[in-house]
Structure formats: structure tokens, C-alpha cells
Amino acid sequence: MTEIWTGIRMYFETNGAEYLLCVKEHFMISVLALLTASVIGIPLGYLCVCRKKWERWITGAFQVLRIIPSVAILILLIPVIGTGVRPAMTALVLLAVPPILMNTAAGFSEVPAFMLETAEGLGMTERQMFWKVKVPLAMPMILTGMRTAAIEIIASATIAAKIGAGGLGGIILTGLGLNRTDLLLIGGISVALLSLAAGMVFRLLMKLQPAAA
């Protein structure tokens, strides 16, 4: 155990800047993947509620894509896109869209009918009802989907190192290759802490949500 802690201390003393770069790369690719997945998943989730006939096809398509392992998607994308951030981003986005899409659809579908009737009785337009009633009431479910997606992205972003996209996965892969427990602990604990931080941020956002006007 003493050897492991000595190795960890020595790593940070000699590779502190490299570690911070890995954390930054991991954070950036995770944020970009989450934002992209949200831009895709939230509108599609709302579309599933508005167009019930399309729900089965939209959700089915993304669920099938989600079943495919991220590593397999990366391998398939390399001949088309090459290596680096783009194929890793694509794999992470495909992984993250389903929970955002499903929770968005659930959030909007669970808006009580009497709330919409009351809003309509108060003279609200469709646009006002959407932003002042539907969105606030659906937002907790949307944020829950985003939180789930964020945690999955952060955990899965370690695969980005396999194709040269950087991140904390590089430390983990090096630890596996050299059979160094200290590097495995540094990489694994760092990913876990990022996941916990993401969960805390979304829980805070959910608590700060205002009630429907």
C-alpha cells in the first residue's frame, strides 16, 4: 500500500500539468457530448409527445443504437471519420441521447391536463403555455435525463483515449499497460469524482427550478 501511495505522490509531483490537461480534455469532451445530445434529445422527446405515431420509431432507433457497444461504434467510425475527438463524440452522443429523449417525453407527457386548461382559461397563448407551464413542469424530468446521460458520458469517455482523443482514459490505459495500480487509482478515482460532481450540479439545478407560472 505504501508503494501505491508513493507512486501516486510521485506522479503528481512529476506529471501535475499532464494530469490537469487530461482532466480538462475529459471535461470538455463530456460537456460537448452532453450539450450535443441535449440539442438532439430534448426536441425529439417533445416531438414524441406531439406526434405519438413517431414515438415508436424515434425511441426504437436510438435504443437500438444504444445497444451497440461504444467501442464497436468507434471501430466502425474510424474508417469514415478517422481518429480523434469526432468519432469519440459521436459514440458518446449516441449513448447519451436515449435517457434525455425518454425523460423529456415522460416529463412533457406528465404535465397535468388541468394545468393546461387553467392556463388556457387565463388567456395564455400556446407559446406562453409552453414556456410558462409545460417547460417548468417537465424540467425536473429533463434534468434527470441529462444527469443520467452526463454520468454515463463521463464514465464512457475513457474510451476516447483509445483513438487519441485524450482524457483520463489515457492514464487508465497506461496503468493497465504497465500494470501500475497507482495510475489505475488516479484515473479511476478522477472519473468517479467528475461523475459525482456532475450529479451534484444537476441535483442543485433541480432544486433551483421555479414552479410553473
C-alpha positions, 0 to 999 in steps of 0.5 A: 500500500505504501508503494501505491501511495508513493507512486501516486505522490510521485506522479503528481509531483512529476506529471501535475500539468499532464494530469490537469490537461487530461482532466480538462480534455475529459471535461470538455469532451463530456460537456460537448457530448452532453450539450450535443445530445441535449440539442438532439434529445430534448426536441425529439422527446417533445416531438414524441409527445406531439406526434405519438405515431413517431414515438415508436420509431424515434425511441426504437432507433436510438435504443437500438443504437444504444445497444451497440457497444461504444467501442464497436461504434468507434471501430466502425467510425474510424474508417469514415471519420478517422481518429480523434475527438469526432468519432469519440463524440459521436459514440458518446452522443449516441449513448447519451441521447436515449435517457434525455429523449425518454425523460423529456417525453415522460416529463412533457407527457406528465404535465397535468391536463388541468394545468393546461386548461387553467392556463388556457382559461387565463388567456395564455397563448400556446407559446406562453403555455409552453414556456410558462407551464409545460417547460417548468413542469417537465424540467425536473424530468429533463434534468434527470435525463441529462444527469443520467446521460452526463454520468454515463458520458463521463464514465464512457469517455475513457474510451476516447483515449483509445483513438487519441482523443485524450482524457483520463482514459489515457492514464487508465490505459497506461496503468493497465499497460504497465500494470501500475495500480497507482495510475489505475487509482488516479484515473479511476478515482478522477472519473468517479469524482467528475461523475459525482460532481456532475450529479451534484450540479444537476441535483442543485439545478433541480432544486433551483427550478421555479414552479410553473407560472 
